[in-house]
Amino acid sequence: MTRWRHSFLLACLLWAGSVQAHTLDLSTARVTLRDQHIEVMVELDPFLLVQVGPTAIATESEPELLSHLQQARQLLDSETKLEVDGVRVGLALRGFPSAPEFRAMAATLSAAQKEHGDLIRLRLEAPQAVPNAKTLALSLPTTLGPSVVSFVQPSTRYAAPGESSVFSVLRAPVVPSAWDVRRYWFWLWFGGFAVVATLVASIFFNRRVQHEET
């Protein structure tokens, strides 16, 4: 039983460390609606988008690198989905790292023996106006993993000399901390372990009783 207990605690510690390592670099998106115009600023790990490691990117041929970058752009274009009032609205990607820039990032990470580095910022915008929008919905490519999305709608007031401009402040959403997530999974795993341990003990007890009866 001691060996099982040690294995379980070790698994929990390893999992907690992996959660802490990954919650710090989530992909983020900020959606801004201003004058019926939508802009999306995305911060992401480009190697998650390319789905190829830095060492491979740093050493592959120029045609292969260009092909990977083209696939990454297409993935971002097709799987970044914006909906206004339930209707899909196209987004245009404004700028993307060039092949030399991407190879330089990959070479730096490869030399440091790292698979992921700093997030990069990309800008997308809806070419057409969206008048009278009531709801907005945004989803990012699944390959980017979990993400944090925020919505900004600047509000403008005209103020006479000496007059105060009053704005309503939105309540900030409650985002679970890394500790809350780890605690949730710990109790989930602990509950599962307790159930399995109970079942094993029950089976062992029943077999022992049957053995004593025979």
RAVEN-V87228 format. One record per run of one state. SS is the DSSP state (helix for helix, strand for strand, loop for the rest). FROM is the first residue (numbers start at 0). TO is the last residue. Records with the same first field share a line. If there is no record, write none. Layout:
SS->FROM-TO + FROM-TO
//
This chain:
loop->0-0 + 23-25 + 34-35 + 44-44 + 50-52 + 59-60 + 79-79 + 84-85 + 89-90 + 94-97 + 111-118 + 125-134 + 139-140 + 144-145 + 152-176 + 213-213
helix->1-22 + 45-49 + 53-58 + 61-78 + 98-110 + 141-143 + 177-212
strand->26-33 + 36-43 + 80-83 + 86-88 + 91-93 + 119-124 + 135-138 + 146-151
//
